[in-house]
């Protein structure tokens, strides 16, 4: 029996699951420890329910997900609006080195994914889904690019991308701190004198390293109080009640206009070159250009709290909808190849951070802390990176100010300038 769920019902269900996921996440510390987003929890719970219904033959659900794409485009527009090139000057040479390392990692993750997909005998598009899409990109990029890959003929791509992103969150949270700690002890790295105890004023320290409000997929996920708690920090000083209406309206209008221009750019680019450029990538490109022009001209005043609110809601909504419509049964024939792909990816990032990133960053305490951060966001997300660095610094009693500035700027904001176009190129290349 097929049950059709209309647009209003699908939207209401997604919102209910989003609230459910956030509530469950707040209740269980283990979910917060590994920075599992609320939308993933709520959406995956319902996906398991639909799996049971499907496998038992009780019902097959068909959803109207028409609102998923506009929400996704709006979210990636907020990602682009966070891409200020002025941030590069803020971090200095060390930020440039770390950012280039992030870009290199994203490039290699896709190349490894494509190569390993051919080795294990699956569609190379699935290798990309288990590469930079899900690891550097997280659940947001996985939910965005998965349907694109399926439209290009890669069956099960959406399920692969989201499963790989979940694996990455757990692996990134487990590996970052222990590997960086081992590095400090083995290399006998000198621990700098503490300017302030890490444990003291803990909440304020991490808030001081918080990201721009619209920092994107990995930036707006949350970390529990015990792990750094920068959740909603950007909204604490937001105007109350009606006073916040105008900034929210201005941000919404800017995002809407950029969405239209970005979609037109994607269509024009595809027609002119024959390469598929998704509308949300076009919107992000236009948003980056607008942000940097606006930084110089001060044409429009954008409120970070308003952008952050829109960013957080649109990500939560479209990601919940993507997860709840996940066809888990498509993973059955791909389980072993996917495991092999992900194990190789984990081995590579460990070797890359130990033998390339750590030496380039100076082989010191700051470098080791940033290794913990890269293992976090390179496999999972920025909350993993922040949690890894925080745990490591608490262990040794000194907070690395440089790491807490550089890692979120590069790993949550600036990396997408190269990573997303590279993903689009690779998908067109092999698809």
C-alpha positions in Angstrom: 0.0 0.0 0.0 1.3 3.4 -1.0 0.5 6.4 1.2 1.0 9.9 -0.3 1.9 12.6 2.2 1.1 16.0 0.9 3.1 19.2 1.2 1.5 20.5 4.3 1.7 17.2 6.0 5.3 16.6 5.1 6.2 20.1 6.3 4.4 19.7 9.6 6.0 16.2 10.1 9.5 17.6 9.4 9.0 20.4 11.9 7.7 18.0 14.6 10.7 15.7 14.0 13.1 18.6 14.2 11.7 19.5 17.6 11.8 15.9 18.7 15.4 15.5 17.6 16.6 18.7 19.4 14.7 17.5 22.6 16.3 14.0 22.5 19.7 15.5 21.9 19.4 17.8 24.9 18.5 14.8 27.0 21.3 12.4 26.2 24.9 13.5 26.8 26.4 10.9 24.4 24.6 12.5 21.5 26.1 15.9 22.4 29.5 14.4 23.0 29.7 13.4 19.4 27.9 16.5 18.2 25.1 14.6 16.5 22.7 17.3 15.2 19.1 17.3 16.3 17.7 17.1 12.7 19.7 13.9 12.1 18.3 12.3 15.3 14.7 13.2 14.6 14.9 12.4 10.8 16.8 9.2 11.3 14.2 8.0 13.8 11.4 8.4 11.3 13.6 6.8 8.5 13.9 3.7 10.7 10.1 3.6 11.1 9.6 3.9 7.3 12.2 1.1 6.9 10.1 -1.2 9.1 6.9 -0.3 7.2 8.7 -1.0 3.9 10.3 -4.3 4.9 7.1 -5.7 6.4 5.0 -4.6 3.4 2.6 -2.6 5.6 3.0 0.7 3.7 5.3 2.7 1.3 5.3 6.4 2.1 5.7 9.0 -0.6 6.4 12.6 0.5 6.0 16.0 -1.1 9.4 17.6 -0.4 8.9 20.7 -2.5 10.0 23.0 0.3 13.3 21.1 0.8 15.1 22.7 -2.1 14.2 26.4 -1.3 15.3 25.8 2.3 18.5 24.3 1.1 19.3 27.2 -1.3 18.6 29.7 1.5 21.0 27.9 3.8 23.8 27.8 1.3 23.2 31.5 0.7 23.9 32.2 4.4 27.1 30.1 4.0 28.2 32.4 1.2 27.3 35.5 3.2 29.8 34.4 5.9 32.6 34.1 3.3 34.4 37.4 4.0 37.9 37.6 2.5 38.7 40.0 5.3 38.8 37.0 7.6 42.0 35.9 5.9 43.8 38.9 7.2 42.6 38.3 10.7 44.3 34.9 11.0 47.6 35.8 9.3 50.1 33.3 7.8 49.0 30.4 10.0 45.4 30.7 8.8 46.5 30.7 5.2 48.6 27.5 5.8 45.8 25.8 7.7 43.2 26.8 5.1 45.3 25.5 2.2 45.6 22.3 4.1 41.8 22.1 4.4 41.4 22.7 0.7 44.0 20.0 0.0 42.2 17.6 2.3 38.9 18.2 0.5 40.5 17.7 -2.9 42.2 14.4 -1.8 39.0 13.1 -0.1 37.2 13.2 -3.4 40.2 11.7 -5.4 40.4 8.9 -2.8 36.7 8.3 -2.9 36.7 8.1 -6.7 39.7 5.8 -6.8 38.5 3.5 -4.0 35.0 3.3 -5.6 36.6 1.9 -8.7 38.6 -0.6 -6.6 35.6 -1.9 -4.8 33.4 -1.8 -7.9 30.8 0.8 -7.2 29.8 4.0 -9.0 32.5 6.7 -8.6 29.7 9.2 -7.7 29.2 7.1 -4.5 32.9 7.6 -3.8 32.4 11.4 -3.9 29.5 11.0 -1.6 31.8 9.2 0.9 34.5 11.9 0.3 34.5 15.6 0.7 30.7 15.8 0.4 30.0 13.9 3.7 33.3 14.3 5.5 34.4 17.9 5.0 30.9 18.9 4.1 28.9 17.2 6.9 25.2 16.3 6.9 24.2 19.6 5.2 26.3 19.0 2.1 25.4 15.3 2.2 21.7 16.1 2.1 22.3 18.7 -0.7 24.5 16.7 -3.0 23.0 13.2 -2.4 19.8 13.8 -4.5 21.9 15.5 -7.2 24.1 12.3 -7.5 20.9 10.1 -7.6 19.6 12.3 -10.4 22.8 11.6 -12.2 22.2 7.9 -11.9 23.9 6.8 -8.7 21.4 4.7 -6.9 21.5 5.0 -3.1 23.7 8.1 -3.2 21.6 10.0 -0.8 21.7 7.2 1.8 25.4 6.7 1.3 26.2 10.4 1.8 24.1 10.7 5.0 25.4 7.4 6.4 29.0 8.5 5.7 28.4 11.9 7.4 27.1 10.2 10.5 30.1 7.9 10.6 32.4 10.9 10.2 30.8 12.7 13.1 31.5 9.8 15.4 35.0 9.1 14.0 36.0 12.7 14.2 34.9 13.0 17.8 36.7 9.8 18.8 40.1 10.3 17.1 41.0 14.0 17.4 41.8 14.4 21.0 43.7 11.1 21.6 45.8 11.5 18.4 46.8 15.1 19.2 47.5 14.1 22.8 49.7 11.2 21.7 51.5 13.7 19.4 52.3 16.1 22.2 53.6 13.4 24.5 55.6 11.5 21.9 57.2 14.7 20.5 57.7 16.0 24.1 56.2 19.3 22.9 56.7 22.2 25.3 53.5 23.3 26.9 53.3 27.1 26.9 52.6 28.9 30.2 48.9 29.4 30.7 47.6 32.9 30.5 44.4 31.7 32.0 43.2 28.3 33.2 41.2 26.5 30.6 38.6 25.4 33.1 38.1 28.9 34.4 35.7 31.1 32.4 35.2 28.1 30.1 32.0 29.3 28.5 33.4 32.7 27.7 36.6 31.3 26.2 34.7 29.3 23.6 32.2 32.1 22.9 35.2 34.3 22.2 36.1 31.9 19.4 32.6 31.7 18.1 31.9 31.9 14.4 30.1 34.4 12.3 26.4 33.8 12.8 25.9 32.4 9.3 29.0 30.3 9.3 27.5 27.4 7.6 26.9 23.6 7.8 29.4 22.8 10.5 29.4 26.2 12.2 25.8 26.3 13.4 25.6 22.8 14.8 25.8 22.8 18.6 28.1 21.6 21.4 27.0 20.8 24.9 27.9 23.0 27.8 30.5 20.5 29.0 32.2 20.6 25.5 32.4 24.3 24.9 28.8 25.5 24.5 28.8 28.0 21.7 25.2 27.2 20.9 23.1 30.2 20.2 25.8 32.5 21.7 25.3 34.9 18.8 21.7 35.4 19.7 22.0 36.4 23.3 22.3 40.1 22.6 19.7 40.1 19.8 16.9 42.7 20.0 13.7 41.5 21.6 10.2 41.3 20.2 9.3 43.8 17.5 12.8 45.4 17.5 14.2 42.3 15.8 11.6 42.3 13.0 13.4 44.8 10.7 16.9 43.2 10.8 15.2 39.8 10.1 13.2 41.3 7.3 16.3 42.9 5.7 18.3 39.6 6.0 15.4 37.6 4.4 15.1 40.0 1.5 18.8 39.9 0.8 18.8 36.1 0.9 15.8 35.9 -1.3 17.3 38.1 -4.0 20.6 36.3 -3.9 18.7 33.0 -4.2 17.0 34.2 -7.4 20.3 35.5 -8.9 22.2 32.3 -7.8 19.6 30.0 -9.4 19.8 32.1 -12.7 23.6 31.8 -12.5 23.4 28.1 -12.1 21.1 27.7 -15.1 23.3 30.0 -17.2 26.5 28.2 -16.3 24.9 24.8 -17.1 23.6 26.0 -20.5 26.9 27.7 -21.4 29.3 25.0 -20.3 27.4 21.7 -20.2 28.4 21.3 -16.6 25.7 20.9 -14.0 25.9 23.7 -11.4 23.2 23.3 -8.7 21.3 26.4 -7.9 22.4 26.4 -4.2 26.1 26.5 -5.3 25.3 29.4 -7.6 23.6 31.1 -4.7 26.6 30.6 -2.5 28.9 32.1 -5.2 26.7 35.2 -5.6 26.5 35.5 -1.8 30.3 35.4 -1.4 30.6 38.1 -4.1 27.9 40.2 -2.4 29.4 39.9 1.0 32.8 41.1 0.0 31.4 44.0 -2.1 29.2 44.9 0.7 32.1 44.9 3.1 33.7 47.6 1.0 30.7 49.6 0.1 28.5 49.2 3.2 25.5 49.1 0.9 23.3 47.0 3.2 23.5 46.5 6.9 23.2 42.8 7.7 22.5 41.7 11.2 24.6 38.6 12.2 21.9 37.4 14.6 19.2 37.5 11.9 21.4 35.7 9.4 22.3 33.1 12.0 18.6 32.5 12.9 17.7 32.0 9.2 20.8 29.8 8.7 20.0 27.6 11.7 16.4 27.1 10.9 16.8 26.4 7.2 19.5 23.9 7.8 17.4 22.1 10.5 14.4 22.0 8.3 15.9 20.8 5.1 18.2 18.3 6.8 15.3 16.8 8.8 13.3 16.4 5.7 16.2 14.8 3.9 16.8 12.4 6.8 13.2 11.4 7.3 12.8 10.5 3.6 16.0 8.4 3.6 15.6 5.1 1.9 17.8 3.0 4.3 17.1 -0.2 2.3 19.2 1.2 -0.5 22.3 0.8 1.7 22.0 -3.0 1.9 24.1 -3.8 -1.1 26.6 -0.9 -0.4 27.4 -1.6 3.2 30.8 -3.4 2.7 32.1 -1.1 0.0 31.1 2.0 2.0 33.0 0.7 5.1 36.1 0.1 3.0 35.9 3.6 1.5 35.5 5.2 4.9 38.3 3.3 6.6 40.7 4.4 3.9 39.5 8.0 4.3 40.2 7.8 8.0 43.7 6.4 7.5 44.5 9.1 5.0 43.4 12.0 7.2 45.4 10.6 10.2 48.6 10.4 8.1 47.9 13.8 6.4 47.5 15.6 9.7 50.5 13.9 11.4 53.1 14.1 8.5 51.9 17.2 6.6 49.7 19.5 8.6 51.6 19.2 11.9 55.0 20.0 10.5 53.7 22.9 8.3 52.0 24.5 11.3 55.2 24.5 13.3 55.4 21.3 15.3 54.3 23.1 18.5 51.4 23.1 21.0 49.3 25.3 18.7 50.0 22.9 15.8 49.0 19.9 17.8 45.7 21.6 18.9 44.9 22.4 15.3 45.6 18.7 14.4 42.8 17.8 16.8 40.6 20.4 15.2 41.3 19.2 11.6 40.5 15.6 12.6 37.3 16.9 14.0 35.9 18.9 11.1 37.8 16.9 8.4 35.7 13.9 9.4 32.7 15.4 11.1 32.0 19.0 11.8 33.2 22.2 13.4 31.5 21.2 16.8 33.7 18.1 16.8 36.7 20.3 16.1 35.9 22.7 18.9 35.1 19.8 21.3 38.4 18.0 20.4 40.5 21.1 21.0 38.7 22.0 24.2 39.2 18.6 25.6 42.9 18.5 24.6 43.6 21.9 26.0 41.8 21.1 29.3 44.0 18.0 29.5 47.2 20.0 29.3 45.9 23.1 31.1 46.5 25.7 28.5 44.2 27.1 25.8 45.6 27.6 22.3 44.1 31.0 21.3 45.5 30.7 17.8 43.8 27.3 17.2 40.4 28.6 18.5 40.6 31.5 16.1 41.9 29.7 13.0 40.2 26.3 13.0 36.5 27.6 13.0 37.3 30.3 10.5 38.9 27.9 8.0 36.9 24.7 8.8 33.5 26.2 8.9 33.6 29.3 6.7 36.4 29.6 4.2 36.9 26.0 3.2 33.7 26.0 1.1 35.1 28.6 -1.2 37.1 25.7 -2.8 35.4 22.6 -1.5 31.9 23.1 -3.0 33.1 24.0 -6.5 35.5 21.1 -6.4 32.6 18.7 -5.5 30.6 20.1 -8.4 33.5 19.6 -10.8 34.1 16.0 -9.6 30.5 15.1 -9.9 30.4 16.4 -13.5 33.7 14.7 -14.2 32.7 11.2 -13.3 29.0 11.5 -13.9 
